[in-house]
Amino acid sequence: MSSKGHISTIAVVGSGYMGGGIAMVFALGGYAVALADADAQTAEQARARVNGEAQALESQGLLADGSARLVRENLTAAASVELAVQGADYVTEAVPEELRLKLDILGQIAAAARPDAIIATNTSAIPIGKLAPAVTHPDRFLGVHWMNPAPFIPGVELIPGPATASPIVDIVEDLIRGVGKVPARVADTPGFVANRLQFALYKEAVRIVEEGTATPEQIDTVVSNTFGFRLALFGPFAIGDMAGLDVYESSYRTLEQAYGDRFSVPASLAATVAAGRLGLKSGRGFLDFDSAERESLLAYRATAYARLSQLRAELGSAPGL
Ligand SMILES: NC(=O)c1ccc[n+]([C@@H]2O[C@H](COP(=O)([O-])OP(=O)(O)OC[C@H]3O[C@@H](n4cnc5c(N)ncnc54)[C@H](O)[C@@H]3O)[C@@H](O)[C@H]2O)c1
């Protein structure tokens, strides 16, 4: 390992939807990236597909000039998993989400890679501690969870497992930040943070459909034009604090009467309100607000929402939906 912090060569094992996108991001970042799949032909097809995608995105002005050339020069297809990983400083697997398969592939990677190569998994939900036994020297193994489509979604969750060495997490954090993404360290629990929240919302949405209260189309319209619109700019805690936690608490009381325990007031929300921490209006809620910045925050929010509305109007509605 040397240039680019500590990493200069990368292997991506599993060259499908996620693997292809992840490989493109690293190739755009100037890394030498080898793509591998179950066989040489699939890896070669993926290399050609990723090149084509980079070319198309550049032509549409969605990637900078010269991007397609960077991907063409930096991305190669390997004839096997072993050949892809043997000289790599950093390897990520992105094979299908099946525990057995992931364990097999991680074992294969660990056997062929250098003992000091960093090994990552792009699992969506399997705890890292469950996968770690497949990797020799598990101190260099962690979860690095990208979102789809990887070239455009900014956030990447970093999940240290029980044995991961903290300098390894630092190196990967630099790597991810260096290719323009926003890394967030999260604990090793099923679904991590993003998918746990995403699946909680999805389940409630399906429930509403099952009850016959709203159709999928109605729900999508409501979500993407109301609180989902805000979520492009703020997380649930900033939004809750700006709304007022007393309002949240009383809303939960109403919801609990209708839907039971799953909507009971969270204990820490009740305690926060009882302590007079109501959010932005009292200077503190779950978050701490800098009172000198209050007006700037409100002005930022107004600008951000207005600009996001303009962008949506420019884009028009999604075709085919
Ligand atoms: N699709 C998403 O939205 C998304 C988002 C985040 C994370 N993930 C995770 O990323 C991983 C990959 O998902 P995907 O959607 O890219 O799947 P995919 O099916 O598009 O790609 C998987 C690739 O792995 C290859 N593969 C299968 N067996 C292999 C083997 N033995 N050796 C090498 N390659 C093999 C397949 O040929 C395929 O190219 C999963 O763990 C998934 O949970 C997916």
Ligand as a Chemical Component Dictionary entry (heavy atoms), coordinates in Angstrom:
data_LIG
# 
_chem_comp.id                   LIG 
_chem_comp.type                 NON-POLYMER 
_chem_comp.pdbx_formal_charge   0 
_chem_comp.three_letter_code    LIG 
# 
loop_
_chem_comp_atom.comp_id 
_chem_comp_atom.atom_id 
_chem_comp_atom.alt_atom_id 
_chem_comp_atom.type_symbol 
_chem_comp_atom.charge 
_chem_comp_atom.model_Cartn_x 
_chem_comp_atom.model_Cartn_y 
_chem_comp_atom.model_Cartn_z 
_chem_comp_atom.pdbx_ordinal 
LIG N1  N1  N 0  -29.066 -3.698  -5.046  1  
LIG C1  C1  C 0  -29.050 -2.812  -4.063  2  
LIG O1  O1  O 0  -29.833 -1.857  -4.038  3  
LIG C2  C2  C 0  -28.052 -2.936  -2.942  4  
LIG C3  C3  C 0  -27.765 -1.821  -2.144  5  
LIG C4  C4  C 0  -26.799 -1.924  -1.144  6  
LIG C5  C5  C 0  -26.166 -3.142  -0.930  7  
LIG N2  N2  N 1  -26.478 -4.227  -1.715  8  
LIG C6  C6  C 0  -25.760 -5.487  -1.446  9  
LIG O2  O2  O 0  -24.745 -5.639  -2.417  10 
LIG C7  C7  C 0  -24.548 -7.024  -2.673  11 
LIG C8  C8  C 0  -24.696 -7.273  -4.161  12 
LIG O3  O3  O 0  -25.995 -6.880  -4.573  13 
LIG P1  P1  P 0  -26.320 -6.550  -6.117  14 
LIG O4  O4  O 0  -27.658 -5.907  -6.108  15 
LIG O5  O5  O -1 -25.177 -5.875  -6.750  16 
LIG O6  O6  O 0  -26.446 -8.037  -6.713  17 
LIG P2  P2  P 0  -26.255 -8.500  -8.224  18 
LIG O7  O7  O 0  -27.008 -9.785  -8.347  19 
LIG O8  O8  O 0  -26.542 -7.407  -9.183  20 
LIG O9  O9  O 0  -24.684 -8.809  -8.324  21 
LIG C9  C9  C 0  -24.066 -9.885  -7.691  22 
LIG C10 C10 C 0  -22.905 -10.339 -8.555  23 
LIG O10 O10 O 0  -22.206 -11.343 -7.849  24 
LIG C11 C11 C 0  -21.826 -12.328 -8.790  25 
LIG N3  N3  N 0  -21.534 -13.608 -8.162  26 
LIG C12 C12 C 0  -22.407 -14.585 -7.800  27 
LIG N4  N4  N 0  -21.729 -15.643 -7.308  28 
LIG C13 C13 C 0  -20.410 -15.315 -7.368  29 
LIG C14 C14 C 0  -19.230 -16.001 -7.033  30 
LIG N5  N5  N 0  -19.278 -17.233 -6.518  31 
LIG N6  N6  N 0  -18.028 -15.385 -7.225  32 
LIG C15 C15 C 0  -17.974 -14.119 -7.735  33 
LIG N7  N7  N 0  -19.083 -13.432 -8.101  34 
LIG C16 C16 C 0  -20.286 -14.016 -7.904  35 
LIG C17 C17 C 0  -23.022 -12.402 -9.732  36 
LIG O11 O11 O 0  -22.671 -13.044 -10.986 37 
LIG C18 C18 C 0  -23.342 -10.929 -9.906  38 
LIG O12 O12 O 0  -22.594 -10.333 -10.949 39 
LIG C19 C19 C 0  -25.550 -7.758  -1.793  40 
LIG O13 O13 O 0  -24.952 -8.110  -0.573  41 
LIG C20 C20 C 0  -26.621 -6.723  -1.565  42 
LIG O14 O14 O 0  -27.366 -6.949  -0.391  43 
LIG C21 C21 C 0  -27.386 -4.141  -2.715  44 
# 
loop_
_chem_comp_bond.comp_id 
_chem_comp_bond.atom_id_1 
_chem_comp_bond.atom_id_2 
_chem_comp_bond.value_order 
_chem_comp_bond.pdbx_ordinal 
LIG N1  C1  SING 1  
LIG C1  O1  DOUB 2  
LIG C1  C2  SING 3  
LIG C2  C3  SING 4  
LIG C2  C21 DOUB 5  
LIG C3  C4  DOUB 6  
LIG C4  C5  SING 7  
LIG C5  N2  DOUB 8  
LIG N2  C6  SING 9  
LIG N2  C21 SING 10 
LIG C6  O2  SING 11 
LIG C6  C20 SING 12 
LIG O2  C7  SING 13 
LIG C7  C8  SING 14 
LIG C7  C19 SING 15 
LIG C8  O3  SING 16 
LIG O3  P1  SING 17 
LIG P1  O4  DOUB 18 
LIG P1  O5  SING 19 
LIG P1  O6  SING 20 
LIG O6  P2  SING 21 
LIG P2  O7  DOUB 22 
LIG P2  O8  SING 23 
LIG P2  O9  SING 24 
LIG O9  C9  SING 25 
LIG C9  C10 SING 26 
LIG C10 O10 SING 27 
LIG C10 C18 SING 28 
LIG O10 C11 SING 29 
LIG C11 N3  SING 30 
LIG C11 C17 SING 31 
LIG N3  C12 SING 32 
LIG N3  C16 SING 33 
LIG C12 N4  DOUB 34 
LIG N4  C13 SING 35 
LIG C13 C14 SING 36 
LIG C13 C16 DOUB 37 
LIG C14 N5  SING 38 
LIG C14 N6  DOUB 39 
LIG N6  C15 SING 40 
LIG C15 N7  DOUB 41 
LIG N7  C16 SING 42 
LIG C17 O11 SING 43 
LIG C17 C18 SING 44 
LIG C18 O12 SING 45 
LIG C19 O13 SING 46 
LIG C19 C20 SING 47 
LIG C20 O14 SING 48 
# 
